[in-house]
């Protein structure tokens, strides 16, 4: 998806939110006053010893929570997908979907000539991603969106367009891929009859699935609908989802992002309401820690996702940071922890273990801890904007205080020191995350000039 609850308050006197297993527990910390503490938005307590991650299942449970557990990219390059496969394995995830933006003619400029053949070099690169996924027991899911940002949007009633679209699925199926996605999210729909739109999209989706199953009876398709969030509220959304669900082949899965597009909570109640309208199996597309390629990091644990969702949805897929795929591993391992064992999931424990599993020394652990505290993720601060930047908000609010510029300069110096240690402790790693932090520092300095 290409994208407020509460303003951030009490920036000097911290209210520490430690999300509980179902997104609910809150603890108030004492007012902080030390030079280091006054720069904290969120507190991470590092555990004294490393535990398995994800958290092991209880003896009375033989299967992980969600059958499908994984991530997608966000306009990632092939080498970024390849780099994350070992971490999917580490987190006992089993699903990797390319972002349809990655298949655009020009992902950077959002040029989508979906009807054109994929260039040979790009095909070769994605063949390597597919091969590595299969070798590591990871389901690779191939995704396209033939309408978004396109000068020639896909026509539902055109056999010519269908065959051009099919050519891409035919290519990737020939590599042994068995899972596929067709996305209709974020496309222009103003003025269209929503029920007719749902029926047309269902018909195209059915044709894709049936064509895939001519070669592989076990092929699977996931559709991302136009209305992909919420509890199915609204007349137009209901008309669309009911029509889509009626026409859609019963074997097709449907993506759903939760109670909102980006949301602090994903609830069983809302999942059941949405599923009752579309009447198909759901896979949760969690828009955390996605930043939509904006200059901010979301590094804290996933939180607010109810354990009971495993009774309603078949899968869980996290939408990641871009282009910072390496630092995305911090929240990724918490998403893996939740998806594998949601009954025992504890966000505070999970992010601590994620840091321990990704660091090789005490000094590395400390700098990762401080980065999470600086960029805890919008959902952990009661916000729902992918571009929400707590670093800049805290900086701006410091400037409203007495001696505000002095406080702001101290804050910038602190962030610079964290970046310096980050660079020292992780040479040759996390380059895009370092660039993001440096750009934030530069922006704050310009405001102080």
Secondary structure, DSSP 8 states (H G I E B T S, - for coil): ----------SSS-------TTS----------STTGGG-SS-----SS---SS----TT--S-S-SEEEEE-SS--HHHHHHHHHHHHHTT--EEE--GGGGSTBTTTTB--TTS---HHHHHHHHHHHHHHHHTT-EEEEEE-SSTT-TT---TT-HHHHHHHHHHHHHHHTTT--EEEEE-TT---TTS-HHHHHHHHHHHHHHHHHHHHHH-TT-EEEEE-SS-SSSS-SHHHHHHHHHHHHHS-TT-EEEE--SSSS-S-B-HHHHHHHHHHH-S-EEEEEEEE--TT-S----S----B-GGGGGTEEEEEEE--SS-TTTTHHHHHHHHHHHH-GGG--HHHHHHHHHHHH-SSHHHHHHHHHHHHHS--GGGGT---TT--HHHHHHHHHTTSTTHHHHHHHHHHHHHHHHHHHHHHTTTS-HHHHHHHHHHHHHHHHHH-
